[in-house]
Amino acid sequence: MTLRPPPLAPVPPPVRLPVRVHPRAAHLRLVWDGRAVELWLTEPPVDGGANRAATLALARWLRVAPGRVHLIRGARAREKLFAVEGPVSLPPPDPAPSGAA
């Protein structure tokens, strides 16, 4: 028996995703609460490296080409806004950690 991810809910384009980035993290991690993405990146925020890594991580997570993901606000901030061109399906929100209110 193979496990398959749950079906994705269609979302009309364009999709704008608020993202909070944590550069220089020990491990790559992405958390989606249904409204915003929290993204831990191993890259430092030097010469746009963290922005490029965030773009690639979002594209991989959304299963779209990296060229369809654009940073539209927050190039030098932790709070960013990305736009995704074309049709894209957002996965359901991650479950809340146990013990969360």
N, C-alpha and C positions, 0 to 999 in steps of 0.2 A: 504494500500500500504506500503510495507516495502522497506526501502532504502538499497541498496546493494553497497559495495565498487566497484570502477571501476576494470575491469579485470587487472591482473598483467602481465607484459611483461616478458617472459622467458629470463633468463640470463644463459649462460653456466658456469659450475663450473670450477675451484674454483673461488669464488668471494672474492675479497679483498676490504675491506671498510676502507677508512680513516675516523677517528672519532676524533672530538674535544670534550673533556669531561670537563664539568663544575661541579665539586663536590660541595657538601654543598649548593645546590640550594634549594629554597623554595618548588619547585614542580618538579616532573619528567616531562621532555619535550624532544621531539625528532623532529629535523628538517632535512629534506633530500632535498638537492638542485640538485640531479642527479649526483653529483660527490663525495660528502662527507656528513657525518652525523654530526650534532651538537647535543650533548646530555647533558642535564642538569639532574644531579642526586642529590638526597637528601643525599646520603651517603658521609661521609668524606673519604679522601684518606689515610686511616689508615689501615695497615695490609692487603692491597689488597681489602678492602671492596668496593671501587669505581670500581675497575676492575671487580669484581664479579657482581656488580650491572649493569655495562655496558654490560657485556656478557649476562646476563639475559634479559635486556631491548632490546638488538639487536635481541636475539632469539625470543622473544615475537613479536617484530615488523615484523620480517621476517617469522614468523610462522614455525619455525624449532626447533628441540630439542636443548637445551642449550649445549649439548655435541658436537654439530656440529659447534659451534662458538668458535674460538680460538684467543687469543691475541698473535700476532706474533711480535709486536714491540711497544715500548713506555710504558712499565709497570710502570715506575715512571714519566711519562710525561703526559701533557694534550693532546698532539697530539699522537694518537695511530693508529695502523693498525691492523685490525681484518681480519681473514680469515673465510669463511663459507664453510664447506664441502658439497659435494653433490649438486644436483640441487636445485636452489633457484630462486625465482622470486622477483625482486625489484619493488616496487611500483613506480608510476610516481612521479617526483619531486613535492614537496609542492609548491603551488602557491606563487609567490613573494608578500610580503606585499604591500598594496595599498600605492602609493606614492613613491615606489622604482623605481630607474632608471634602 
